[in-house]
């Protein structure tokens, strides 16, 4: 493992490293600049004072968009409009009005929030963190762990450790979202893990309903309704609360409307929605349950397909997945990736989803190969470790494909009346 980790001074050593690279600069920087505080004991006023002390203008100006350049080139969204949007802007409360009448227990578990990024726009990353600090009860944030996946400028992450409860873990080589999240989770000390993307804005009271569901049942994995932050204007737009995650046999994620029957059964619009698959970018999970399930498959590369693998494991090992309508988090959806996949986007996705199919889909993997014939013969690495994990975790596969996700698969065992077994044999 190759990483450098920066702690606030009162929380242990200022630098923990097993890196083979020189880290003296980071050690000195963190020793000098990390904020000394225990945010669990801060008053709201003290919390606000710490936020005000952060030198935001200096942080943003160092990597600001320059007039005359394509504002979409670096990040695949409009960097000019992104930087015009205040880091602490007010957001319209997009929840159903009944959500404001709900009350949550006083003893919710604090969470470690893990955010991974690679060359993220500083304005977007800062706005993600500021929204968390502004809209989350102080006592519920155990820590915010930023995992910098070998960005070009280490200060993108390091300078943010001046903010309350922010820690910085920097990879010494490009690892991708999947391995970076595992590294962040391994460092976390909160009872609950919250995974967020680095281009989000959390909305009012976003965390409480998520923690409440996990507190009631530690095998629940819960996700907010994901609102839309427009990639061109950065306007915050409410998303429908009548959606759940779905997929087809090629393991392509898609949002699908709840059926009329399901909507009729939901008399209470604040009631959580069972979902076959989570989008993967934003979710909350009990830390011990995450570890018991086998974390992520760290032999997967960069990004893509990991949400299927973890979703299948949750359902098959006796847990459940939910979307919680009273939690809202905005997310910047882009039309293309702003970064390069070493083996190409398509090959990486095939490798990752093929690992999922080979380990977790049993005879149903034939449908995957029928729907994605390009996957046949493509390398997917050694899966013996994941197969051993599955042998140690009793799993019920048929439940997932015939009960949990009938809408996604169109109520058909054989898509479009084709029989993949006979096609495979011929």
Buried (B, 14 or more C-beta within 10 A) or exposed (E): EBBBBBBBBEBEEBBBBEBEEEBEEBBEBBEEEBBEBEBEEBEEEBBBEBBEEBEBEEBBEEBBBEEEEEBBEBBBBBBBBBBEBEBEEEBEBBBBEEBEEEEBEEEBBBBBBBBBBBBBBBBBBBBBBBBBBBBBBBEBBBBBBBBBBBBEEBBBBBBBBBBBBBBBBBBBEBBBBBBBBBBBBBBBEBBBBBBBBBBBBBBBBBBBBBBBBBBEEBBBBBBBBBBBBBBEEBEBEBBEBBBBBBBBBBBBBEEBEBEEEBEEEBEEBBEBBEBBBBBBBBBBBBBEBBEBBBBBBBBBBBBBBBBBBBBBBBBBBEBBBBBBBBBBBBBBEEEEEBBEBEBEBEBBBBBBBBBBBBBBBBEBBBBBBBBBEEBEEEEBBEBEEBEEBBEEBEBEBEEBBEEBBEBBBEEEEBBEEEEBEEEEEE
